[in-house]
Amino acid sequence: MIFDSNIRVNKKNYDLSLKNLKSKKKIYGINNAICLLCSQNKYYNITKFAKIIKKYDEFTPAIELKKTISKKTLKEIDKNKIKLIKIHPRHMGVHFSKEDYYLKLINKIKKFNFIIMWCTLDSWLEKVSSSDEQLNLLSKIINNAKKNKFVLMHGGGPELLKYYEKFRFNENVYLDLSYTIYHYKKTSLEKDIIFLFNKFDKRLITGTDFPDINLKDYYKNLKKLILKSKVSKRKINNILFGNLKKLLVS
């Protein structure tokens, strides 16, 4: 069984997009998937998306927040019984150096019982981040929102082990390997991923980052890594399905 942590819905016709995803997921053995309404979608409509995705039991909705977030928007997400929200700093256009912005945002969010997905990829056109700038910000945010669960999307990319070491004792923090597993294939990062398969199987999740990453290519590469890792079936079940299922029912 596979529970894909990161599939984006970024077209006008949500229903058609979800139908297409449903047909694709059967081919690749995906039983469930988190489907994200991207903030870059010009047809962004939280309530409409929530209404349509309810027809698909195998899909769990997630909402990526825009830069300007009102309490009304958060209430709309909560009213539609959506558990997952995503913060994507680059899409918001707010650099990590704007610490006050993120601390104020988290103060708004933590009043709700949302699971917070955070994009950890640290690539900026206009300003290069200083060393550990994002990690330091995340540490403050996570310490400030102790009741919320966090999913660190892409696991910090090439700094995967740094993120593992920083948060490995915090039970509220999960590492997601979507995008990262495929993007960094055939690099030294594969050894780090195999290390996490062995040492961090209870809070590790994975997914494709579709449509940026092809479903077939991603899962072909993931299968190779699993075989190479020689980890137990129990640990692989945790990573591929069990951890996400447990997170969403907690």
Backbone torsions as a table, in degrees:
resi	resn	phi	psi	omega
1	MET	NA	144.3	179.0
2	ILE	-131.0	133.5	174.0
3	PHE	-116.3	102.1	-176.5
4	ASP	-75.5	125.3	-172.5
5	SER	-83.5	-11.0	-168.6
6	ASN	-156.4	87.5	173.9
7	ILE	-121.8	131.6	-176.4
8	ARG	-100.7	141.0	172.7
9	VAL	-109.0	110.8	-173.2
10	ASN	-132.8	30.9	177.7
11	LYS	-118.2	167.8	-178.7
12	LYS	-65.6	-45.3	-176.1
13	ASN	-89.6	92.1	-178.4
14	TYR	-59.2	-41.6	-176.6
15	ASP	-61.6	-45.5	179.3
16	LEU	-64.9	-40.5	178.5
17	SER	-60.4	-44.5	-178.7
18	LEU	-68.9	-36.1	176.1
19	LYS	-63.1	-42.3	178.2
20	ASN	-63.6	-41.2	178.5
21	LEU	-64.9	-39.5	179.4
22	LYS	-60.8	-40.9	179.6
23	SER	-70.1	-35.2	-180.0
24	LYS	-71.0	-40.5	-172.6
25	LYS	-65.1	-29.8	178.2
26	LYS	-63.9	-33.9	-178.6
27	ILE	-66.2	-36.1	-172.6
28	TYR	-104.1	10.5	175.8
29	GLY	75.4	22.2	179.0
30	ILE	-85.5	117.3	179.8
31	ASN	-84.1	-37.5	-177.9
32	ASN	-141.2	163.2	177.9
33	ALA	-157.7	145.3	168.4
34	ILE	-85.2	124.8	179.9
35	CYS	-110.8	120.7	-173.6
36	LEU	-100.0	130.9	168.9
37	LEU	-86.1	107.6	-174.1
38	CYS	-73.7	140.7	179.8
39	SER	-67.6	-18.2	179.9
40	GLN	-82.6	-7.4	179.0
41	ASN	-70.8	118.3	-177.6
42	LYS	-69.0	-10.1	177.0
43	TYR	-104.4	26.6	-177.7
44	TYR	-55.5	114.5	179.6
45	ASN	-148.4	102.9	-171.2
46	ILE	-61.7	-51.1	-175.1
47	THR	-66.4	-40.6	178.1
48	LYS	-63.1	-45.3	178.8
49	PHE	-60.2	-46.1	-179.3
50	ALA	-61.3	-40.0	-179.0
51	LYS	-65.4	-43.8	-176.5
52	ILE	-72.9	-40.5	-175.5
53	ILE	-69.2	-18.4	176.9
54	LYS	-62.0	-21.4	179.7
55	LYS	-74.9	-11.0	-174.7
56	TYR	-117.5	98.2	-176.2
57	ASP	-61.8	-27.3	-175.6
58	GLU	-81.8	-6.7	-178.4
59	PHE	-110.9	134.7	176.7
60	THR	-108.5	124.6	-176.6
61	PRO	-78.4	147.6	172.4
62	ALA	-139.3	146.3	-177.6
63	ILE	-118.4	123.7	173.9
64	GLU	-85.6	127.9	-175.1
65	LEU	-79.0	145.6	173.5
66	LYS	-84.9	172.4	-175.8
67	LYS	-60.6	-45.8	-179.9
68	THR	-93.8	109.3	-176.2
69	ILE	-115.9	114.9	177.8
70	SER	-94.3	162.0	175.3
71	LYS	-62.4	-31.7	178.6
72	LYS	-61.8	-42.1	179.7
73	THR	-64.7	-44.2	178.8
74	LEU	-62.6	-38.3	177.3
75	LYS	-66.6	-36.2	178.0
76	GLU	-63.3	-43.5	178.4
77	ILE	-63.0	-45.2	-179.0
78	ASP	-65.6	-41.5	179.8
79	LYS	-60.9	-34.0	179.8
80	ASN	-84.8	10.4	175.0
81	LYS	58.2	37.8	175.0
82	ILE	-93.1	125.6	-175.4
83	LYS	-89.9	-25.1	-170.2
84	LEU	-109.1	128.7	171.3
85	ILE	-125.4	152.1	-178.6
86	LYS	-122.5	137.2	173.2
87	ILE	-109.5	119.4	-178.9
88	HIS	-120.9	92.5	-173.7
89	PRO	-52.2	-40.8	-177.6
90	ARG	-68.9	-40.1	176.7
91	HIS	-64.9	-34.5	177.8
92	MET	-72.0	-25.1	-177.5
93	GLY	75.1	26.5	-179.6
94	VAL	-120.0	112.9	-176.6
95	HIS	-70.4	157.2	-179.2
96	PHE	-60.3	-23.8	-179.8
97	SER	-67.2	-18.2	176.6
98	LYS	-84.8	64.8	-172.6
99	GLU	-60.1	-40.6	-178.3
100	ASP	-59.1	-38.4	178.9
101	TYR	-57.9	-48.5	-175.6
102	TYR	-72.0	-35.8	178.5
103	LEU	-67.1	-38.8	176.8
104	LYS	-67.5	-39.5	178.6
105	LEU	-62.0	-45.5	-179.9
106	ILE	-64.9	-35.1	177.0
107	ASN	-62.2	-34.0	175.5
108	LYS	-70.9	-45.1	-173.4
109	ILE	-69.1	-38.9	-171.6
110	LYS	-67.5	-9.3	175.3
111	LYS	-75.0	-11.3	177.3
112	PHE	-112.9	163.0	-178.2
113	ASN	-95.0	44.7	-179.2
114	PHE	-77.7	148.0	165.1
115	ILE	-87.5	126.5	-172.8
116	ILE	-101.5	116.0	174.3
117	MET	-93.1	130.7	-177.3
118	TRP	-125.7	122.9	177.3
119	CYS	-75.2	119.7	-175.3
120	THR	-94.9	-2.9	-178.7
121	LEU	-65.3	131.5	-168.0
122	ASP	-116.3	60.2	179.6
123	SER	-120.9	120.7	-176.2
124	TRP	-128.2	141.8	-179.9
125	LEU	-73.8	-43.2	-169.1
126	GLU	-98.3	-28.2	-175.7
127	LYS	-140.2	122.6	178.3
128	VAL	-82.1	131.3	-179.3
129	SER	-70.1	148.6	174.2
130	SER	-78.7	167.0	-176.1
131	SER	-57.3	127.2	176.0
132	ASP	62.4	17.4	-178.6
133	GLU	-60.6	-45.5	179.7
134	GLN	-68.1	-41.7	179.7
135	LEU	-60.1	-42.0	179.6
136	ASN	-65.5	-40.0	177.5
137	LEU	-64.9	-45.0	179.6
138	LEU	-61.5	-37.6	178.6
139	SER	-60.4	-43.2	178.9
140	LYS	-66.0	-43.3	-178.6
141	ILE	-63.4	-47.7	-177.1
142	ILE	-67.4	-36.3	175.8
143	ASN	-68.6	-25.2	-178.2
144	ASN	-87.2	-15.4	-177.9
145	ALA	-126.8	66.2	-170.6
146	LYS	-70.4	-17.1	-179.5
147	LYS	-91.0	-12.9	-178.7
148	ASN	-92.5	146.0	172.1
149	LYS	-87.8	146.2	179.6
150	PHE	-123.3	136.5	172.0
151	VAL	-116.4	112.7	-178.8
152	LEU	-87.2	99.2	-173.2
153	MET	-65.9	133.7	179.6
154	HIS	71.9	1.8	170.4
155	GLY	60.2	21.4	-177.9
156	GLY	87.8	4.7	178.3
157	GLY	58.3	-123.1	-177.2
158	PRO	-68.1	-10.8	179.0
159	GLU	-103.1	32.4	-174.8
160	LEU	-50.8	-48.8	-176.7
161	LEU	-70.0	-28.0	176.1
162	LYS	-63.6	-42.5	179.4
163	TYR	-68.9	-39.7	176.2
164	TYR	-58.7	-48.8	-176.6
165	GLU	-65.7	-39.2	-178.1
166	LYS	-64.7	-39.0	-169.9
167	PHE	-117.6	9.0	-172.0
168	ARG	-64.8	-21.8	179.6
169	PHE	-97.4	-0.2	179.1
170	ASN	-96.6	108.0	-174.4
171	GLU	-66.2	-13.6	-179.6
172	ASN	-86.9	-3.3	-174.8
173	VAL	-111.6	126.6	176.8
174	TYR	-114.7	147.3	174.6
175	LEU	-105.4	128.4	178.5
176	ASP	-104.5	138.9	-177.2
177	LEU	-110.9	15.3	177.2
178	SER	-60.4	149.6	-177.6
179	TYR	70.6	-52.6	-173.0
180	THR	-59.1	-45.5	-177.8
181	ILE	-57.6	-42.0	-177.1
182	TYR	-83.9	-43.3	-175.4
183	HIS	-61.5	-35.9	-177.0
184	TYR	-103.6	24.9	178.8
185	LYS	-62.2	148.1	179.5
186	LYS	61.4	28.9	172.7
187	THR	-120.2	175.8	179.5
188	SER	-64.2	-17.0	-179.5
189	LEU	-65.3	-23.2	177.8
190	GLU	-58.4	-36.6	178.0
191	LYS	-65.7	-37.1	177.3
192	ASP	-65.9	-40.4	179.1
193	ILE	-64.7	-43.4	177.7
194	ILE	-63.1	-38.2	175.0
195	PHE	-58.1	-44.8	-179.9
196	LEU	-68.7	-35.5	174.6
197	PHE	-54.2	-38.4	-177.0
198	ASN	-82.7	-39.9	-170.1
199	LYS	-100.9	-17.4	-170.6
200	PHE	-134.9	31.4	-172.1
201	ASP	-64.9	-20.2	-176.2
202	LYS	-84.2	-11.2	178.4
203	ARG	-137.1	33.4	178.9
204	LEU	-116.9	133.3	178.4
205	ILE	-133.3	164.2	-176.9
206	THR	-146.1	155.3	179.5
207	GLY	-167.4	-177.0	-168.6
208	THR	-93.1	-37.0	-164.4
209	ASP	69.7	35.2	174.6
210	PHE	-66.7	138.0	14.3
211	PRO	-92.3	-0.4	179.7
212	ASP	-63.9	-34.8	178.5
213	ILE	-112.9	131.3	180.0
214	ASN	-67.9	133.3	-177.4
215	LEU	-58.2	-49.0	-176.9
216	LYS	-61.4	-46.4	-178.4
217	ASP	-65.0	-40.9	-178.8
218	TYR	-62.2	-50.4	-174.8
219	TYR	-73.8	-24.8	173.1
220	LYS	-65.5	-44.2	179.3
221	ASN	-69.5	-39.2	178.2
222	LEU	-61.4	-42.2	178.9
223	LYS	-59.7	-41.6	178.3
224	LYS	-61.5	-41.9	179.5
225	LEU	-65.4	-40.6	179.1
226	ILE	-61.8	-45.6	179.0
227	LEU	-63.7	-39.5	-179.7
228	LYS	-67.9	-33.5	-176.7
229	SER	-72.5	-28.5	-179.8
230	LYS	57.9	31.0	178.0
231	VAL	-82.0	163.2	-175.2
232	SER	-68.2	158.5	178.0
233	LYS	-61.7	-35.6	179.6
234	ARG	-61.3	-44.0	-179.7
235	LYS	-67.6	-40.5	178.7
236	ILE	-64.9	-38.7	176.4
237	ASN	-62.3	-38.1	175.7
238	ASN	-58.8	-50.0	-173.7
239	ILE	-68.5	-43.1	-174.2
240	LEU	-80.5	-24.9	-173.4
241	PHE	-147.2	-50.8	-168.4
242	GLY	-61.4	-41.1	-176.2
243	ASN	-64.7	-42.4	179.5
244	LEU	-68.1	-41.2	179.6
245	LYS	-61.2	-43.9	-180.0
246	LYS	-65.3	-41.2	-179.9
247	LEU	-61.4	-41.5	-174.6
248	LEU	-76.6	-19.7	178.5
249	VAL	-98.8	-4.2	-177.3
250	SER	-77.0	NA	NA
